């Protein structure tokens, strides 16, 4: 009992320790921290009580008059709807643009069906209308496959007139995705991101409602959810930040920002998910890795966009 009384007396005499946090200074007087501090001080050890960092997802409130358009970027929003694949060309006609026939194929595996290129294709699905022993070389990267396998791969994809090499991921044509309909807004706000004190911030707001999956989605006719919308994302209003924004607009128009699939966070299926182009969703912190400061982010996202076939040349293609 005496030990308990002494402990209470010590707790009651612990001085209030001011702790500085993201919202200013506030008094903290937890019994355990106080006792620990006294014992450490008695032992001659330095004591520093701090609060854990706070997640800051959004900027301070911004009035409508403070929101500005972004110089060099037209409009402040755009919508996307389902775009139909180009009609009138068979898969064989599409692939013909990207292939050169190989009369004497090397004695190595086709990395699609894993049969030798000198033997007929081993693909067992729906039968393409080309001979299974024909072999072709992709014109830019030079990788060689059964034409039969490439036609089958194209038929199993988005059928948008583009082809992606399964070995090196080189994209032929203009790659598009299966992002459901929605809206992308973008504008300037008068606050700076951590690590970018000399410029304002580009805020992007994505809005996608739940709906019914189309024929290009995993489960056509089944409903899909859209969690966490509207989603707010941030870029520095620097030269490179504006470059990233312009390429994100191309990705949005090509339906490549989002997809329908299984969430890696919650495990929920048939829901809207990010599609391999990372965004920063924390405004004033970087506790989850989705915020600032991050010195490599802009370069990393440019590389991710390039992997989707989107570079500065893409903006010119969109205007043609």
Residue pairs with C-beta under 8 A, 6 or more apart in sequence:
7 35
10 34
10 35
10 38
11 31
11 34
11 35
14 29
14 31
14 34
14 35
14 37
14 38
15 34
16 27
16 28
16 29
17 27
17 28
17 29
17 33
17 34
17 37
17 49
18 25
18 26
18 27
18 28
19 25
19 26
19 27
19 28
19 49
19 50
19 51
20 50
21 50
21 51
21 54
22 53
22 54
22 56
22 284
23 54
28 49
28 51
33 49
37 47
37 49
40 46
40 47
41 47
53 285
53 287
54 285
55 282
55 285
55 287
55 288
56 282
56 283
56 284
56 285
56 291
57 232
57 281
57 282
57 283
57 284
58 232
58 283
59 189
59 191
59 201
59 203
59 283
59 284
60 191
62 189
62 190
62 191
66 189
66 190
67 187
67 188
67 189
68 187
68 188
69 75
69 76
69 187
69 188
70 76
70 186
70 187
70 188
70 202
70 237
70 242
70 245
71 242
72 242
73 186
73 242
73 245
73 246
73 249
76 185
76 186
76 187
77 183
77 184
77 185
77 186
78 183
78 184
78 249
78 252
78 253
79 181
79 182
79 183
79 184
80 179
80 181
80 182
80 183
80 184
80 252
80 253
80 255
81 181
82 180
82 181
82 214
82 216
82 255
83 176
83 255
85 158
85 159
85 160
85 161
86 160
86 161
89 161
90 129
91 128
91 151
91 154
91 155
91 159
92 128
92 129
92 130
92 151
94 154
94 161
94 163
94 173
95 136
95 147
95 150
95 151
95 154
95 163
97 172
97 173
98 138
98 139
98 140
98 163
98 172
98 173
99 136
99 137
99 138
99 139
99 147
99 150
100 136
100 137
100 139
101 134
101 135
101 136
101 137
101 147
102 117
102 135
102 136
102 137
102 144
105 117
105 118
105 135
105 144
106 117
106 118
106 144
107 116
107 117
107 118
108 116
108 117
108 144
109 115
109 116
109 117
110 116
110 117
110 121
110 122
110 135
110 144
110 145
110 146
110 149
111 143
111 145
111 166
111 167
112 123
112 145
112 146
112 149
112 150
112 152
112 153
112 166
113 121
113 122
113 123
113 146
113 149
114 122
115 121
115 122
115 146
117 135
117 144
117 145
117 146
119 133
120 132
120 133
120 146
120 148
121 132
121 133
121 146
121 148
121 149
123 132
123 146
123 148
123 149
123 152
125 152
125 156
126 152
126 155
128 148
128 151
128 152
128 155
129 151
130 147
130 148
130 151
131 148
132 146
132 148
133 146
133 148
134 146
134 147
134 148
135 144
135 145
135 146
135 147
136 144
136 145
136 146
136 147
136 150
137 143
137 144
138 144
138 145
138 163
138 165
138 170
138 172
139 172
140 170
140 172
141 165
141 167
141 168
141 170
143 165
143 167
143 168
145 166
150 163
153 163
153 166
154 163
158 175
158 176
158 177
158 178
158 216
160 173
160 174
160 175
160 176
161 173
161 174
162 171
162 172
162 173
162 174
162 175
162 176
162 309
163 171
163 172
163 173
164 170
164 171
164 172
164 175
165 171
165 172
169 307
171 308
171 309
174 254
174 309
174 317
175 254
175 256
175 308
175 309
176 254
176 255
176 256
177 254
177 255
177 256
177 257
177 258
177 259
177 275
178 214
178 216
178 217
178 255
178 259
178 260
179 208
179 252
179 255
179 256
179 257
179 258
179 259
179 275
180 208
180 211
180 214
180 217
180 224
180 226
180 258
180 260
180 272
181 208
181 209
181 211
182 206
182 207
182 208
182 209
182 229
182 258
183 206
183 207
183 208
184 204
184 205
184 206
184 207
184 249
184 252
184 257
185 204
185 205
185 207
186 202
186 203
186 204
186 205
186 245
186 249
187 202
187 203
188 200
188 201
188 202
188 203
188 237
189 200
189 201
189 203
190 200
191 200
191 201
191 283
192 198
192 199
192 200
192 201
192 236
193 201
193 234
193 236
193 283
193 284
193 292
193 293
194 284
194 285
194 286
194 291
194 292
194 293
195 236
195 292
195 293
195 294
195 295
196 236
196 238
196 241
196 292
196 293
199 236
199 237
199 238
199 241
200 237
201 234
201 235
201 236
201 237
201 283
202 234
202 235
202 236
202 237
202 241
202 242
202 245
203 232
203 233
203 234
204 232
204 233
204 234
204 235
204 245
204 248
204 279
205 230
205 231
205 232
205 233
206 229
206 230
206 231
206 233
206 257
206 258
207 229
207 230
208 226
208 229
208 258
208 272
209 226
209 229
210 223
210 224
210 225
210 226
211 223
211 224
211 226
212 221
212 222
212 223
212 224
213 219
213 220
213 221
213 222
213 223
213 224
213 260
213 270
214 220
217 224
217 260
218 260
218 261
218 270
219 270
222 270
223 270
224 260
224 270
224 271
224 272
225 268
225 270
225 271
225 272
226 271
226 272
227 263
227 266
227 268
227 271
227 272
229 272
231 279
231 281
232 281
232 283
233 279
233 280
233 281
234 280
234 281
234 282
234 283
234 292
235 241
235 242
235 244
235 245
235 280
235 298
236 292
236 298
240 298
240 302
241 298
243 302
243 312
244 298
244 301
244 302
244 305
246 315
247 302
247 305
247 310
247 311
247 312
247 314
247 315
248 257
248 277
248 305
250 310
250 314
250 315
250 318
251 257
251 277
251 305
251 308
251 310
253 318
254 308
254 310
256 275
256 277
256 308
256 310
257 274
257 275
257 277
258 272
258 273
258 274
258 275
259 272
259 273
259 275
260 270
260 271
260 272
260 273
261 269
261 271
261 273
262 268
262 269
262 270
262 271
262 273
263 269
263 271
263 273
264 273
276 304
276 307
276 308
277 301
277 304
277 305
277 308
278 290
278 297
278 300
278 301
278 304
279 290
279 301
280 290
280 291
280 292
280 294
280 297
281 290
281 291
282 288
282 290
282 291
282 292
283 291
283 292
284 291
284 292
285 291
286 292
286 293
286 294
305 311
